């Protein structure tokens, strides 16, 4: 069984396009255990309200599918969402 880590995923305005929250070089917030609501709120700041955050487990192989990065204006384009090409 492949080892997994938890990553903060977001879905901007609950549009059904959930992806991994990361910076413009692909660095994401990950942990061995699930992120708490308080941790996610602290990392995302006030924008957690529109980002619908979840702490989601991914294996390395699953994470590699998230290749399409979209910057978020709320973070001056420094942070954004990595999504799969199909979604």
N, C-alpha and C positions, 0 to 999 in steps of 0.2 A: 504494500500500500504506500502510495506516495505521501510524503510529508507535506502538510499545508500550513500556511500562515494566514492571519486575518488582516485584511486590508479595508480601509475606509472606501466605500463605494457611495456614489451619489446619483441622484436622478433629478436634474434641474426641473423645477416646477412639476414634478411627477408626470413627465411626458412619456414615460415608459422606455427611456433610453439610459438605463443605469450603466455606469462605468466606474473605473477606478480613479479616485482623486489623487493627482500627483502633480509634481512641478514640471516645468518645461524641459527638463533633462530626463524625465521618467522616474524620478525618485518618489516613492509613495510611502505613506504611513502604514507600517506593518508591525504586527506583534504576534507572539506565540499564542496569546489568549485573546478572546474577543474584546474589542474596544467597548468601554462603557459609554453611555450617553453623554456623561460629563466630559470625558476625554474628547469625543468627537465634536462636541459643542465648543470646547476650548480651541481645538485645532482649526475648525471652520469659522469661528467667530460668529457674528450675527447672521451670516449667510446660511447657517444650518437650517434656518426657517424655510428657505426656498430650495435647498439641496436634498432634502429627505435622506439623510445619511443612514447607512447600515454598515455594520462590521461583518464582512463576508470572507469566508475561508477560500483560499485558492492554492492549488499546487503550483509549482513552478511552470509546469506545462500549460495549465489553464491560464495563468497570468500572461504567458507569451502570446496568447491570442488577442490581447488588448493592445493593438498597435496604432489605432487612429486617435490622435490627440487633438482635442479642441480646447483652446484657451478660454478661460472664463473672465469676462470683463470685470466682474466683481473683485478679482484678484490681480488686476492690471496686466493680465495675460501671463503672469508668472506661474500661476497654478491653473489647472484645467482638469479635463476628464479624458481618460484613455478608454476607448471602446473597441469592441470587436468590429471588424470590417463589415460584417453582416448586420450590425445593429447599432 
